[in-house]
């Protein structure tokens, strides 16, 4: 619950002299500098507890990914500032109390100590996470309108697909492999370089899911499935018989889920030889009973409406982030250093 916020939303930018060309400044966003100490902090957090620390190209790739996230977050924070949507102290305190509620004070403090952060650090995480949600709600979610005609058109175009002879499971998946695929184009251009790298990456994603991060957004940013990463990992509907014929670990984990829940990290098996070649996390979006789904059923209408809304929201969020980046003045000194030194950098 705590690890994900620490890894990706603990941002504290301070004023500093310099033109950005020195080793301490790794990027600049609209004149605001991102420092090496910040990147190193997240690098250490994401690799904590790993048996083998990333080196060489792996370390450079991870730092580039962290820096890109910091750049994106800084852009969004400045947009929130302009819109007057920065999270208030009251909102932060309310969320903090909500997240502390499953733990005793001792348990919560111990978790913070394990991540080597203070309560103030964690509150900064929350402020930025809440701010992000407020901006996206105003700029994206609140503007999406799925009409009755949209729902009817979708149903009529796909009616035969909703006459089920057995229960159906609507699934989504995030997958990571240790074999970089040039066809993978997630939003972060994030690809694990080997099995150790893949284990670290999938654990980072699991931590962020545990903290409440959106499954579809994480899939779009990090999943290495070339078929589904661009639509939030959506696998569509799978018949119950297909699940029962899946490997035991996947079958047992998915069949235990309630809608909205996701599995722990599972091995990703090659269907040809059943050998593991990566890792995945599967979410049960919904479960549908056998028979023809009738559009007159309010619950069916709502399910279709939500499905259309989710798809449109994923598309618009991706476009929104791109337009924000286009409008920002970004200089990535670290990326320039990597290019200059043919893939090597500190």
ABEGO torsion letter per residue (X at the ends): XAAAAAAAABBBBBBBBEAGABAABABBBGGBBBBAAAAAAAAAAAABGBABBBBEAAAAAAAAAAAAAAAAAAAAAAAAAAAGABBBAAAAAAAAAAAAAABBAAAAAAAAAAAGBBAAAAAAAAAAAAAAAAAAAAAAAAABBBBAAAAAAAAAAAAAAABBABBBBBBBBBBBBABBBAABBBAAGBBBABAAAAAAAAAAAAAAAAAGBBAAAAAAAABABAAAAAAGGBAEBBBAAAAAABBAAAAAAAAABBBGBBBBBBBBBBAAAGBBAEBBBBBBABBBBBEBBBAABAAAAAAAAAAAAAAAAAAAAAAAAAAAAAABBBBBAAAAAAAAAGGBBX
